[in-house]
Amino acid sequence: METIVSGVRSTGKLHLGNYYGAVSNFVKMQKEHNCFFFIADYHSLTTHPTPDNLHGNIKQVLVEYLAAGLDPEKATLYIQSDVPEIAELYLYMNMNAYVGELERSASFKDKIRANADNVNAGLLTYPVLMAADILIHHATKVPVGKDQEQHLEMARTFGNRFNHLYKTDYFKEPYAFNYAKELVKIPGLDGKGKMGKSEGENNAVYLADSPEIIRKKVMKAVTDAGPTQDNQEKPQEIQNLFDIMKVVSTPDTLAHFEEIYNKCEIRYGDFKKQLAEDIIIATQPIREKIEYISGDSKLLRQVAKHGAIKARESASKTIKEVREIIGFRTF
């Protein structure tokens, strides 16, 4: 079986975009591949979370991974900081990463524009840590979206550079992978881009949101004055809501609202009420599991410990071999 690695930053609750765009595919992948799914708490340190927030967010993501269907007996679920070998490989890879190429990273440019008062070295070397996450387990497939493809290309660069420097073929080349035929992109409720944590609380519907909160968020979603002619093209904010409905509702429901939109008969209040109820139904099984698992501290400790042991078994082998290749040998 080929090895797959993927992680999610521990910066809060998972939302519909995380679930339909990634985690639901992870559940399928774990049955057919050697999967390592981790909680990227090292990565989250670039935003300087408080200790309580960091711990709470790590727990929340672990709970929601399990509630969404990830099985610690089928896949290796672990917390990034429980595997110190990752930090060691990150150090070695930093020696082969050049400031110029890191500064040209599109994500780094975006982050320094958005956070001009917090341009730390962790933001600059984010692609190097991501490469270490992947290379430590010799992954050949990495589920990523378009916005992460440049980082994956850099991971290949750093692995190949190591191979060239030490005249070896030790690291394999990782490539983008998605289990589904098409990447599912869940737009946000603000009428702009994708659903995300950094775009504001009301932009995203979280898996743990109560039915009342879901209804309030969806009813506040951005709409326009309505269509003025038959079969007119939908503006972005309206297409976004239809895209969400395509994922959570039945085909008949979607077809009904498509038809009345094209006839200029749609009432957005009714449309959003239906969308909210369909989201509530779609997320109910996960929401119930989140509530149950959150109270089981013993289970969470067992899962984290089990995952750390499995991940470190793989990572320590890599570090031992990398140290040997570099020349760190005991006398």
C-alpha positions in Angstrom: 0.0 0.0 0.0 1.2 3.5 -0.8 1.6 5.9 2.1 -0.6 9.0 2.5 0.1 11.9 4.8 -2.2 14.8 5.6 -2.7 17.2 8.5 -5.0 20.0 9.7 -3.8 22.9 11.8 -5.1 23.0 15.4 -6.7 26.4 15.1 -10.2 25.5 16.0 -13.2 23.5 15.0 -13.6 21.7 11.7 -16.2 23.1 9.3 -18.1 21.8 6.3 -15.3 22.7 4.0 -12.8 20.6 6.0 -15.3 17.7 6.1 -16.5 17.5 2.5 -13.2 18.7 1.1 -10.9 16.5 3.0 -12.0 14.4 6.0 -14.8 12.5 4.3 -12.2 11.3 1.7 -9.7 10.4 4.5 -12.4 8.0 5.8 -12.3 6.2 2.5 -8.6 6.4 2.1 -7.8 4.7 5.4 -9.4 1.5 4.1 -7.0 1.2 1.1 -3.8 3.0 2.0 -1.2 3.3 4.7 -2.5 6.6 6.2 -0.9 9.1 8.6 -3.4 11.8 9.6 -2.0 14.4 12.1 -3.0 17.5 14.0 -0.5 20.2 13.0 0.1 22.0 16.3 3.6 23.0 15.4 2.2 24.9 12.4 -0.4 26.7 14.6 2.4 28.3 16.7 2.9 30.9 14.0 -0.2 32.7 15.3 0.9 32.5 18.9 -2.0 30.8 20.6 -2.3 30.8 24.4 -1.5 27.4 26.0 -5.1 26.9 26.9 -6.3 27.6 23.4 -3.7 25.4 21.9 -4.6 22.5 24.1 -8.3 23.0 23.6 -8.0 23.2 19.8 -5.9 20.0 19.6 -8.5 18.2 21.6 -11.3 19.5 19.5 -9.7 18.4 16.2 -8.9 15.0 17.6 -12.6 14.6 18.8 -13.9 15.7 15.4 -11.5 13.4 13.5 -12.9 10.4 15.4 -16.5 11.7 15.2 -16.1 12.0 11.4 -15.1 8.4 11.0 -11.3 8.2 11.2 -10.4 4.9 12.8 -7.1 4.7 14.9 -7.0 1.0 14.1 -7.0 1.6 10.3 -5.0 4.9 10.1 -2.3 6.5 12.3 -3.9 9.5 14.0 -1.3 11.6 15.9 -0.5 15.0 17.3 2.5 16.6 15.4 4.3 17.6 18.6 4.2 14.1 20.0 6.7 13.1 17.2 9.9 15.2 17.9 11.6 13.5 15.0 9.6 15.8 12.8 11.3 18.8 14.3 14.7 17.2 13.8 14.0 16.5 10.1 12.7 20.1 9.9 16.1 21.3 11.1 18.0 19.2 8.5 15.7 20.3 5.7 16.1 24.0 6.7 19.9 23.6 5.9 18.9 22.8 2.3 16.2 25.5 1.9 17.2 28.9 0.6 15.8 32.2 1.8 15.1 33.4 -1.7 12.9 30.5 -2.7 11.0 30.6 0.6 10.3 34.4 0.2 8.9 33.7 -3.3 6.3 31.3 -1.8 2.8 32.6 -2.7 1.5 31.6 0.8 4.3 33.6 2.5 3.5 36.7 0.5 -0.2 36.3 1.3 0.5 35.8 5.0 2.8 38.8 5.4 0.2 41.0 3.7 -2.5 39.8 6.0 -0.3 39.8 9.2 2.3 42.6 8.7 2.8 42.8 12.4 3.7 39.1 12.8 6.1 38.1 10.1 8.0 35.4 12.0 10.5 32.8 10.8 7.9 30.1 11.2 5.8 31.6 8.4 8.9 31.8 6.2 9.8 28.2 6.8 6.3 26.8 6.8 6.9 24.8 3.5 10.0 23.2 5.1 8.0 22.0 8.1 5.3 20.7 5.7 8.0 18.9 3.8 9.3 17.3 7.0 5.7 16.2 7.8 5.6 14.4 4.5 9.1 13.1 4.1 9.3 11.7 7.6 6.9 8.9 6.6 8.1 8.6 3.0 4.6 9.5 1.7 4.1 9.3 -2.0 0.5 10.8 -2.0 -0.6 13.9 -0.2 -4.2 15.1 -0.3 -3.9 18.9 -1.0 -6.0 21.6 -2.6 -4.8 24.1 -5.2 -3.5 26.5 -2.6 -1.1 23.9 -1.2 0.3 22.5 -4.5 3.3 24.9 -4.5 4.2 23.7 -1.0 4.1 20.1 -2.2 6.4 21.0 -5.1 8.8 22.5 -2.6 8.7 19.3 -0.6 9.8 17.4 -3.7 12.5 20.0 -4.2 13.9 19.6 -0.7 13.8 15.8 -0.8 15.5 15.8 -4.2 18.1 18.3 -3.0 18.9 16.1 0.0 19.3 13.1 -2.3 21.6 15.1 -4.7 23.7 16.5 -1.9 24.3 13.1 -0.2 24.3 11.1 -3.5 21.4 8.9 -2.6 17.9 8.1 -3.7 16.6 8.0 -0.1 13.5 10.3 -0.3 10.6 9.5 -2.7 8.8 12.2 -4.6 5.3 13.0 -3.1 2.5 14.0 -5.4 -1.0 15.5 -5.0 -3.8 12.9 -4.5 -7.5 13.0 -4.0 -9.7 10.0 -3.6 -12.7 11.5 -5.3 -12.9 12.3 -9.0 -13.4 16.0 -8.3 -12.2 18.1 -5.4 -15.2 19.3 -3.4 -14.8 23.0 -2.6 -17.3 24.3 0.0 -17.8 28.1 -0.3 -18.3 30.4 2.6 -21.5 32.1 3.6 -20.1 35.6 3.1 -20.5 35.5 -0.7 -16.8 35.6 -1.4 -14.3 32.7 -1.4 -14.1 29.3 0.3 -15.3 28.5 3.7 -12.6 29.1 6.3 -11.8 29.7 9.9 -9.9 33.0 9.3 -12.8 34.6 7.3 -15.0 35.2 10.4 -17.2 33.2 12.6 -20.3 33.6 10.4 -18.5 32.5 7.2 -18.3 28.9 8.3 -20.7 26.2 9.5 -18.8 24.0 12.0 -19.5 20.3 12.5 -20.1 21.0 16.2 -22.5 23.9 15.6 -26.0 23.4 17.1 -29.1 23.5 14.9 -29.9 26.9 16.3 -26.5 28.3 15.4 -26.7 26.7 11.9 -30.1 28.3 11.2 -28.8 31.7 12.3 -25.7 31.6 10.2 -27.4 30.4 7.1 -30.2 32.9 7.4 -27.5 35.7 7.6 -25.8 34.4 4.4 -25.3 37.0 1.7 -27.8 37.1 -1.1 -28.9 39.6 -3.7 -32.3 41.2 -4.7 -33.2 38.1 -6.8 -33.2 37.2 -10.5 -34.8 39.6 -12.9 -35.0 37.4 -16.0 -35.4 33.7 -16.7 -32.3 31.5 -16.6 -30.0 34.3 -15.8 -26.5 33.5 -14.5 -26.3 33.4 -10.7 -24.0 35.9 -9.0 -21.2 34.5 -6.9 -23.0 34.8 -3.5 -26.0 32.9 -4.8 -24.0 30.3 -6.6 -22.1 29.7 -3.4 -25.3 28.7 -1.6 -26.4 26.5 -4.4 -23.0 24.8 -4.3 -23.5 24.0 -0.6 -27.0 22.7 -1.3 -25.6 20.4 -4.0 -23.5 18.7 -1.3 -25.9 18.5 1.6 -29.4 18.2 0.0 -31.2 15.6 -2.1 -31.0 16.0 -5.9 -34.8 16.6 -6.0 -34.4 19.5 -3.5 -31.6 21.1 -5.5 -33.6 20.6 -8.8 -36.6 22.3 -7.3 -34.8 25.4 -6.2 -32.8 25.6 -9.5 -36.2 25.5 -11.3 -37.8 28.3 -9.3 -34.7 30.4 -9.5 -34.6 30.1 -13.3 -38.3 31.1 -13.4 -37.6 34.1 -11.1 -39.9 32.7 -8.5 -37.4 31.9 -5.8 -37.8 33.3 -2.3 -34.4 33.4 -0.6 -36.0 33.1 2.9 -37.5 29.7 2.0 -34.4 28.7 0.1 -32.1 29.4 3.1 -34.5 27.7 5.6 -34.3 24.5 3.5 -30.6 24.8 3.2 -30.2 25.2 6.9 -32.4 22.2 7.7 -30.5 20.0 5.2 -27.1 21.0 6.8 -28.5 20.1 10.2 -29.6 16.7 9.0 -26.3 16.0 7.2 -24.2 16.9 10.2 -26.4 15.4 12.9 -24.6 12.0 13.2 -21.2 13.7 13.5 -22.5 16.3 15.9 -23.9 13.6 18.2 -20.6 11.7 18.2 -18.7 14.9 18.9 -20.8 15.5 22.1 -20.3 11.9 23.2 -16.5 11.6 22.5 -15.7 15.0 24.0 -16.6 13.7 27.4 -14.4 10.5 27.1 -10.9 11.8 28.2 -9.7 8.2 28.6 -10.4 7.4 25.0 -8.8 10.6 23.7 -5.6 9.8 25.8 -5.5 6.3 24.4 -5.9 7.4 20.8 -3.2 10.1 21.1 -0.8 7.7 22.8 -1.4 4.9 20.3 -1.0 7.3 17.4 2.2 8.7 18.8 3.7 5.2 19.2 2.9 4.3 15.6 4.0 7.6 14.1 7.3 7.6 16.1 8.0 4.0 15.0 8.0 5.3 11.4 9.6 8.6 12.1 12.5 7.3 14.3 13.5 4.8 11.5 13.7 7.7 9.1 15.7 9.9 11.4 18.1 7.1 12.2 18.8 6.5 8.5 19.0 10.3 7.7 21.5 10.8 10.5 23.6 8.0 9.1 23.4 9.4 5.5 24.4 12.9 6.7 27.3 11.5 8.7 26.1 11.7 12.3 27.6 8.4 13.5 28.4 7.2 17.0 32.0 6.3 17.8 
